[in-house]
């Protein structure tokens, strides 16, 4: 019997401003968060405002692929 796909999936959120500044090497690292989302309710990529400890401010963290 095949296992059905899980509705809740684990996603990784990455700071978008640190990723852009990675070329300039302003921040030493990129802030990442791990969370879950419901695949049926949010089929699009998830974007949340979270605190980035490297930028020292609240920025938009977008979902990245594993």
VOPAGU-2260 file (C-alpha; in pm, 1 decimal, decimal comma):
REM VOPAGU-2260
SITE   aa  ch    i         X         Y         Z
SITE  UNK   A    0       0,0       0,0       0,0
SITE  UNK   A    1     148,3     335,2    -104,9
SITE  UNK   A    2     186,8     616,6     146,4
SITE  UNK   A    3      -0,4     937,9      59,7
SITE  UNK   A    4     187,9    1264,9      33,5
SITE  UNK   A    5     201,1    1457,2     357,9
SITE  UNK   A    6      -6,9    1773,5     368,2
SITE  UNK   A    7     236,5    1955,1     600,4
SITE  UNK   A    8     588,7    1995,4     466,4
SITE  UNK   A    9     905,6    2135,3     622,3
SITE  UNK   A   10    1041,0    2446,5     448,2
SITE  UNK   A   11    1353,8    2657,7     493,9
SITE  UNK   A   12    1322,8    3036,8     497,0
SITE  UNK   A   13    1625,6    3244,4     399,2
SITE  UNK   A   14    1684,2    3618,9     442,1
SITE  UNK   A   15    1645,0    3791,8     105,8
SITE  UNK   A   16    1851,6    4099,3     191,6
SITE  UNK   A   17    2149,5    3892,1     314,9
SITE  UNK   A   18    2134,0    3680,4      -0,8
SITE  UNK   A   19    2152,0    3996,1    -213,3
SITE  UNK   A   20    2439,0    4137,4      -5,5
SITE  UNK   A   21    2632,2    3810,4     -32,5
SITE  UNK   A   22    2797,3    3947,9    -347,6
SITE  UNK   A   23    2916,3    4254,1    -152,6
SITE  UNK   A   24    3028,4    4034,4     142,0
SITE  UNK   A   25    2868,8    4276,2     391,9
SITE  UNK   A   26    2719,1    4002,1     607,9
SITE  UNK   A   27    2926,5    3701,7     712,6
SITE  UNK   A   28    2634,9    3457,5     687,3
SITE  UNK   A   29    2273,9    3426,0     572,6
SITE  UNK   A   30    1994,5    3398,8     829,0
SITE  UNK   A   31    1780,2    3083,6     793,1
SITE  UNK   A   32    1466,3    2961,3     970,0
SITE  UNK   A   33    1295,8    2621,3     954,2
SITE  UNK   A   34     916,0    2603,0     966,4
SITE  UNK   A   35     619,8    2404,1     833,0
SITE  UNK   A   36     350,5    2495,1     585,0
SITE  UNK   A   37      29,0    2337,0     466,9
SITE  UNK   A   38      70,7    2232,4     105,2
SITE  UNK   A   39    -302,4    2269,1      26,0
SITE  UNK   A   40    -354,9    2614,3     180,2
SITE  UNK   A   41     -31,0    2774,8      54,0
SITE  UNK   A   42      83,2    2616,5    -272,8
SITE  UNK   A   43     294,7    2927,1    -350,4
SITE  UNK   A   44     632,8    2995,4    -198,4
SITE  UNK   A   45     611,6    3124,7     157,9
SITE  UNK   A   46     744,5    3470,0     256,4
SITE  UNK   A   47     747,0    3589,8     618,6
SITE  UNK   A   48     893,8    3889,9     800,3
SITE  UNK   A   49    1144,9    3751,5    1049,5
SITE  UNK   A   50    1434,3    3898,1    1247,3
SITE  UNK   A   51    1773,1    3861,7    1078,3
SITE  UNK   A   52    2050,4    3851,4    1335,2
SITE  UNK   A   53    2310,9    3944,2    1074,7
SITE  UNK   A   54    2124,5    4249,4     936,0
SITE  UNK   A   55    2002,0    4336,3    1289,5
SITE  UNK   A   56    1648,6    4416,2    1165,2
SITE  UNK   A   57    1325,3    4252,2    1051,8
SITE  UNK   A   58    1346,9    4150,2     686,5
SITE  UNK   A   59    1154,1    3931,0     444,9
SITE  UNK   A   60    1259,4    3567,1     455,2
SITE  UNK   A   61    1160,3    3364,6     148,7
SITE  UNK   A   62    1124,3    2992,3     100,1
SITE  UNK   A   63    1414,3    2811,6     -66,6
SITE  UNK   A   64    1435,3    2467,5    -219,9
SITE  UNK   A   65    1595,8    2187,6     -18,8
